[in-house]
Amino acid sequence: MRILLVSQMYPGPADPDLGVFVAQMEEALRGRGHEFERAVVDRRVGGPGRHVRLARDARAAADRFRPDVVYAHFLFPAGLAAARASGAPLVVTAHGQDVANIGRIPGVRPATAYVVRRAAAVIAVSDWLRRQLETKLDAARGNVEVVDSGVDLDLFPVRPAPEGPPAFVCVGSLTERKNPLRLAAAFERLGEGALTFVGDGPLRGALEGRPRITVTGRVPHNQVPGWLASAHVVCGPSLVEPFGQALLEGMAAGRSVVATRNGGPPDFVTPEAGVLVDPESEDEIEDGLRRAAALPCPNEAARAAAAEHDVRRQAERVEAILLRAARGRPA
């Protein structure tokens, strides 16, 4: 099958951590024998103009490659660029912010509705996100399948637990949605251990310089496994998390997790793998840190739960959707 991949996030030389989950799904599908052409945005800078260029690149790639199916990541703007690039069937995956922007940013709702109506199939990365999309757009109701981004288990080998007091790691942007300030306050109440934030963002200054707390800044994705292995517990008490990629990666590495119960994590965090918390309650986050630290490390149950979401399994499910779309293409 000839697949044109269109995405507004994809790893590039300047930003190798951008949209890694898109590249991993592409690689898994390539491994199943499919041929790809790409039209992608592979850097964070560039403003709105980079999305205009994405639409132009998608159209040129479609003319050159003549795909059997167009596979887009994010409903808007990448989904719109993909929908207009070719007459080939369209499959588009919603990841979270693209759904949150419906009704929030002028023009996004009608554009997204057009993409959903145009698509042969729409995928959401969690059941929570599916419900959000179907609530916001009538055209999506009953037409959204759930397939998460998966995790490459080979990239996250299980390593022995670090020595010493409990070590906690949080991987992600330092933004209000990711809730790092409540996590830091809850951790400080423990009175022991260390907390490392692997990421960057506007709240970095409010975290740096606090006792037993370290901020690394943004790191390449190939360094993330090492940071996860340095912890006993991986934390992600976001105010809302459409999926929870870093949490799933932590579980793949055999680490217990403290995860928000708002969004996608309840789809894969089992009681044996970690603790779900109310992200607005410092008391619950603190209790979650204590309970997760008491779980085994390495945590075989966490690894087993993550294995159910291996990217190769998820690619097989995406492949079936893409094939169904391609075979329904008009002559």
WOJO-V969679 format. One record per helix or strand of 2 or more residues. SS is the DSSP state (@ for helix, = for strand). FROM is the first residue (numbers start at 1). TO is the last residue. If there is no record, write none. Layout:
# WOJO-V969679
ss/from/to
SS/FROM/TO
SS/FROM/TO
This chain:
# WOJO-V969679
ss/from/to
=/2/7
@/20/30
=/35/40
@/49/65
=/69/73
@/78/85
=/89/94
@/97/100
@/108/118
=/121/124
@/127/136
@/138/140
=/144/146
@/153/155
=/167/171
@/180/190
=/194/198
@/204/207
=/213/215
@/221/229
=/233/236
@/245/252
=/256/260
@/265/267
=/274/277
@/282/293
@/300/307
@/311/327
